[in-house]
Amino acid sequence: MNASTSTASVTTAVVSQHVTSRVSLLAQLGGALLLGLVMLYAVGFSEASVAHNAAHDVRHANGRPCH
């Protein structure tokens, strides 16, 4: 193996790793966006008492008073 072949394979590995990390980042951002939109949709169309009771139960589960 000569130096140019070794350099080419290292460069290919670095580019491949960069593309993989970018795809992973985009997948994470897309998932976070989708989760946020689903949460907004669910809360936006739920009744006020449902949203209040969900928040109320979470506060008690975390040991925080709400009243």
C-alpha positions as CSV (number, residue, x, y, z in Angstrom):
1,M,0.0,0.0,0.0
2,N,1.4,3.4,-0.9
3,A,1.0,6.7,0.8
4,S,-1.7,8.0,-1.6
5,T,-3.9,4.9,-1.0
6,S,-3.5,5.2,2.7
7,T,-4.4,8.9,2.7
8,A,-7.4,8.3,0.4
9,S,-8.8,5.6,2.7
10,V,-8.3,7.8,5.8
11,T,-10.0,10.7,4.1
12,T,-12.9,8.5,3.0
13,A,-13.3,7.2,6.6
14,V,-13.3,10.8,8.0
15,V,-15.9,12.0,5.4
16,S,-18.0,8.9,6.1
17,Q,-17.9,9.5,9.8
18,H,-18.9,13.2,9.3
19,V,-21.8,12.3,7.1
20,T,-23.0,9.7,9.6
21,S,-22.9,12.2,12.5
22,R,-24.7,14.8,10.4
23,V,-27.5,12.3,9.6
24,S,-27.7,11.4,13.3
25,L,-28.0,15.0,14.3
26,L,-30.7,15.7,11.7
27,A,-32.6,12.6,12.9
28,Q,-32.4,13.8,16.5
29,L,-33.6,17.3,15.5
30,G,-36.4,15.9,13.4
31,G,-37.5,13.6,16.3
32,A,-37.5,16.5,18.7
33,L,-39.5,18.7,16.3
34,L,-42.0,15.9,15.8
35,L,-42.4,15.3,19.5
36,G,-42.9,19.0,20.2
37,L,-45.5,19.3,17.5
38,V,-47.4,16.2,18.9
39,M,-47.3,17.7,22.4
40,L,-48.6,21.1,21.2
41,Y,-51.3,19.4,19.2
42,A,-52.3,17.2,22.1
43,V,-52.4,20.1,24.6
44,G,-54.1,22.4,22.2
45,F,-57.0,20.2,21.6
46,S,-57.4,18.8,25.1
47,E,-59.8,20.2,27.6
48,A,-58.3,22.5,30.2
49,S,-59.1,20.1,33.0
50,V,-57.1,17.3,31.3
51,A,-54.0,19.5,31.0
52,H,-54.4,20.7,34.6
53,N,-54.8,17.2,36.0
54,A,-51.7,16.0,34.1
55,A,-49.6,18.9,35.4
56,H,-51.0,18.4,38.8
57,D,-50.1,14.7,39.0
58,V,-46.6,15.4,37.7
59,R,-46.0,18.1,40.4
60,H,-47.1,15.6,43.1
61,A,-45.0,12.8,41.6
62,N,-41.9,15.1,41.9
63,G,-42.7,16.0,45.5
64,R,-43.7,19.6,44.8
65,P,-46.8,21.2,46.3
66,C,-49.2,22.8,43.9
67,H,-51.8,24.3,46.3
